[in-house]
């Protein structure tokens, strides 16, 4: 099956290229970039040196393929949707364009133009196989959630389904610098970013309505930029509203994720790595989830690689389902330790 990447020069585009170049069925035939047109992929992604002779092509010369992955900036995929629908049987969008269904939330976080996109969002199946696997099997349009939203949703949805969430959930998210993309800016300048713990989203983060939409809880989210390149860790404070024991919480997570290929439960009582850490997940499509609790609080912890399970890996996993392929195809790398 032929696959293309629209917006192939960014960090997410590079991860899509890495995964597709090693995919047993999806054959990457095109990756677009205006700035790098005609240059080999390793011009933007040096880790891909020696993986083939594919060069970037002009976005205006997009060919017809079976699967089109779009890693375009916010608004650009939606602006070209009519044209792109004629270029591929399956569209997989990694931008925020069609994530939110609530017009008011879309307007608040993405501007007036997002209201029309919210109206079209129900046509896109969310790229969260753990929640929407059956719908993804027949999807022709997929919208992949944000990386921090994915981590929070996977941590919180089983607790909500088990009736273990009462009131607001406090979500403390930490993210590495690659989540800001590869466009230079003052916030990513090394002297300003290195060795800092910058709280850049104290209230009203755009992922709050995404979490509400998929996890069924009201999230109050704070985001901190940490001195790392990759990785997301979410710590969610949950009030269960009643006495809840460790066994009940374990049962909620096991019921939700038994047999899931890319969710691992990590909640050890002893040892160095007792709860999920993003560092050992780098390059993998896993999301690790764990928890601890006391008499009136559950602390849920989840971690993932923002560029893989939180973006490109989640997109490929979802496309595998839609294309009728084994879900793990091209996604078997387990991560590294030590890092």
C-alpha positions in Angstrom: 0.0 0.0 0.0 1.3 3.4 -1.0 1.6 6.1 1.7 2.6 9.8 1.6 3.5 12.4 4.3 2.3 15.9 3.8 4.6 18.2 5.9 7.4 15.8 6.1 10.2 18.0 7.3 9.1 18.6 10.9 9.8 16.4 13.9 6.5 14.6 13.5 7.0 14.2 9.8 10.4 12.7 10.5 9.0 10.2 12.9 6.3 9.2 10.4 9.0 8.7 7.8 11.1 6.6 10.2 8.2 4.4 11.0 6.9 4.0 7.4 10.4 3.3 6.0 10.4 0.2 8.3 6.8 -0.7 7.8 6.2 -4.2 6.3 3.2 -3.1 4.2 2.8 0.7 4.0 5.3 1.9 1.4 6.4 5.5 1.8 6.5 7.0 -1.7 6.3 10.7 -1.0 7.2 13.2 1.7 6.5 16.8 1.0 8.4 20.0 2.0 8.6 23.4 0.3 11.9 24.3 1.8 13.6 21.0 1.1 12.1 20.1 -2.3 14.4 17.9 -4.2 16.7 17.2 -1.3 17.0 13.7 0.4 15.1 13.0 3.6 18.3 13.0 5.7 18.7 16.7 4.9 16.0 17.3 7.6 16.2 14.0 9.4 19.9 12.9 9.7 18.9 9.6 11.4 17.4 8.5 8.1 20.7 8.6 6.3 21.2 5.3 4.3 17.5 4.3 4.6 16.8 4.8 0.9 16.9 7.4 -1.9 13.6 9.1 -1.3 13.7 12.9 -1.7 11.3 15.6 -0.6 8.7 16.7 -3.2 6.8 19.9 -3.6 3.4 19.8 -1.8 1.7 20.9 -5.0 2.8 17.7 -6.7 1.1 15.3 -4.3 0.4 11.9 -5.9 -2.6 9.6 -5.4 -1.9 7.1 -2.7 -3.7 4.7 -0.4 -2.9 6.5 2.9 -2.0 10.2 3.4 -0.6 11.3 6.7 -0.8 15.1 7.3 1.7 16.8 9.7 0.8 20.3 8.5 0.5 23.2 10.9 -2.9 24.1 12.4 -5.4 25.2 9.8 -3.5 24.1 6.7 -5.0 20.5 6.4 -8.5 21.8 6.8 -8.0 24.4 4.1 -7.0 21.7 1.7 -9.4 19.0 2.8 -11.4 18.9 -0.4 -8.4 18.5 -2.6 -6.7 16.0 -0.3 -9.8 13.8 -0.2 -9.2 13.1 -3.8 -5.5 12.2 -3.2 -6.0 9.2 -0.8 -8.6 6.7 0.3 -7.5 7.2 3.9 -6.6 10.6 5.5 -4.8 10.7 8.8 -4.5 14.2 10.3 -2.1 15.0 13.1 -3.0 18.7 13.5 -5.7 20.1 15.9 -8.0 20.9 12.9 -10.6 18.2 13.5 -10.0 17.1 17.1 -12.7 19.2 18.9 -16.4 18.7 18.4 -17.5 21.5 20.7 -17.7 24.8 18.6 -17.4 27.0 21.7 -14.2 25.2 22.8 -12.8 25.2 19.3 -13.4 28.9 19.0 -11.9 29.6 22.4 -8.7 27.7 21.7 -8.2 28.0 18.0 -10.1 31.1 16.9 -13.3 31.8 14.9 -12.3 29.7 11.9 -12.3 26.6 14.1 -16.1 26.7 14.5 -16.6 25.3 11.0 -13.9 22.7 11.6 -15.7 21.6 14.7 -18.8 21.0 12.7 -16.9 18.7 10.4 -15.0 16.9 13.2 -17.5 14.1 13.8 -16.5 12.8 10.3 -13.1 12.0 11.7 -12.6 9.0 13.9 -10.2 9.9 16.9 -6.8 8.2 16.5 -7.1 6.5 19.9 -7.3 2.8 19.2 -7.7 1.9 22.9 -11.0 3.7 22.9 -12.2 3.7 19.3 -10.7 0.5 17.8 -14.0 -0.7 16.2 -14.7 2.6 14.6 -11.1 2.9 13.3 -11.5 -0.4 11.4 -13.9 1.3 9.0 -12.5 4.8 9.1 -11.5 6.8 6.0 -10.7 10.0 8.0 -8.7 10.0 11.3 -7.8 12.8 13.6 -5.0 12.0 16.1 -5.3 13.7 19.5 -2.6 15.8 21.1 0.3 14.1 22.8 -0.5 15.4 26.4 -4.2 14.8 25.8 -3.5 11.2 24.8 -1.5 10.5 28.0 -4.2 12.1 30.2 -7.1 10.4 28.4 -5.6 6.9 28.7 -4.8 7.5 32.4 -8.3 8.9 33.3 -10.8 7.1 31.1 -10.7 3.8 33.0 -11.2 5.6 36.3 -14.2 7.5 35.0 -15.7 4.3 33.5 -15.4 2.7 37.0 -17.1 5.6 38.7 -13.9 6.6 40.5 -13.9 10.3 39.5 -15.8 12.8 41.5 -15.5 16.5 40.5 -12.6 18.1 38.7 -9.4 16.3 37.9 -6.1 18.2 38.3 -3.8 17.3 35.5 -0.1 18.3 35.8 1.6 17.7 32.5 5.4 17.9 31.7 6.7 18.0 28.2 10.0 18.1 26.3 11.0 20.8 23.8 10.2 18.7 20.7 6.5 19.3 21.4 7.0 22.8 20.2 8.1 21.7 16.8 11.2 22.6 14.9 10.5 26.3 14.1 12.9 28.4 16.1 11.5 30.9 18.6 12.6 32.7 21.8 11.0 30.1 24.1 13.0 27.3 22.6 16.3 29.2 22.5 18.9 27.1 24.3 20.0 29.6 27.0 16.3 30.2 27.8 15.1 26.6 27.7 17.9 24.5 29.1 17.8 23.5 32.8 14.4 25.3 33.2 11.1 24.2 34.6 8.9 26.7 32.8 5.2 26.7 33.6 3.9 28.0 30.3 0.3 26.7 30.5 -0.9 27.4 34.1 -4.7 27.5 33.2 -7.0 27.0 30.3 -4.8 24.7 28.2 -6.2 23.7 24.8 -6.1 20.0 25.7 -8.6 20.4 28.5 -11.6 20.0 26.2 -10.0 17.1 24.4 -9.6 15.3 27.7 -13.2 16.1 28.6 -14.4 14.9 25.1 -12.7 11.5 25.3 -12.3 10.7 29.1 -15.6 12.1 30.3 -14.1 14.2 33.1 -13.5 17.9 33.6 -9.7 18.4 33.6 -8.0 21.5 35.0 -4.6 21.3 33.3 -1.2 22.9 34.0 1.7 22.3 31.6 5.4 22.7 32.4 8.3 22.7 29.9 11.0 20.5 31.3 14.7 20.2 30.3 14.2 17.2 27.9 13.8 16.9 24.2 11.3 14.1 24.0 8.7 12.8 26.4 5.5 13.6 28.2 4.6 12.7 31.7 1.1 13.4 33.2 0.3 13.3 36.9 -3.5 13.4 37.5 -5.0 14.0 40.9 -8.4 12.3 41.2 -10.9 12.4 44.0 -12.9 9.2 43.8 -15.8 10.5 46.0 -15.8 7.2 48.0 -13.4 4.8 49.5 -11.5 3.0 46.8 -8.9 0.3 47.4 -5.8 -0.5 45.4 -7.4 -3.7 44.1 -10.4 -1.8 42.6 -8.1 0.6 40.8 -6.0 -2.2 39.4 -9.2 -3.9 38.2 -10.3 -0.7 36.4 -7.1 -0.5 34.5 -6.8 -4.2 33.8 -10.4 -4.3 32.5 -9.7 -1.3 30.2 -6.3 -2.4 28.9 -6.1 -6.2 29.1 -4.6 -7.4 25.8 -3.8 -3.8 24.6 -0.6 -4.0 22.5 0.8 -0.6 23.5 -0.5 0.2 27.0 1.6 -1.2 29.9 0.6 -0.9 33.6 3.5 0.1 35.8 2.7 0.5 39.5 5.4 -1.3 41.5 5.6 -1.0 45.3 9.4 -1.2 45.3 12.3 -0.6 43.1 13.8 2.4 41.2 11.2 2.6 38.4 8.0 2.3 40.3 5.9 4.6 38.2 5.9 5.5 34.5 8.9 7.6 33.2 9.0 8.9 29.6 12.8 8.5 29.2 12.7 4.7 28.7 9.8 5.0 26.2 11.7 7.2 23.7 11.2 5.9 20.2 8.5 3.4 21.2 4.7 3.4 20.7 4.0 2.5 24.3 2.0 4.5 26.9 2.9 3.4 30.5 0.2 4.0 33.1 0.5 3.6 36.9 -1.0 5.0 40.1 -0.8 5.3 43.8 -3.5 6.3 46.3 -4.3 7.2 49.8 -7.6 7.4 51.8 -9.3 10.0 49.5 -7.1 10.5 46.4 -5.9 8.5 43.4 -2.8 9.8 41.7 -2.6 8.5 38.2 0.7 8.7 36.3 1.1 8.2 32.5 4.1 8.6 30.2 4.8 8.4 26.5 7.0 9.6 23.7 5.2 12.7 22.4 6.5 12.2 18.8 5.5 8.5 18.7 2.5 7.3 20.7 1.5 10.9 21.1 1.7 11.6 17.3 3.3 9.5 14.5 3.0 6.1 16.2 -0.6 6.7 17.2 -1.2 7.7 13.6 0.4 4.6 12.1 -1.4 2.3 14.7 -4.7 3.9 13.7 -3.9 3.6 10.0 -3.0 -0.1 10.5 -6.5 -0.7 11.8 -8.2 1.2 9.1 -6.2 -0.6 6.4 -7.0 -4.0 7.9 -3.4 -4.6 8.9 -2.0 -6.1 12.1 -2.1 -3.3 14.6 1.6 -3.7 15.7 2.9 -3.4 12.1 5.9 -1.2 12.0 5.6 -0.3 15.7 7.5 -3.1 17.6 10.4 -1.1 18.9 10.2 -1.3 22.8 12.3 1.7 23.8 15.8 1.9 25.3 17.3 1.7 28.8 19.5 3.2 30.0 19.2 6.5 28.1 
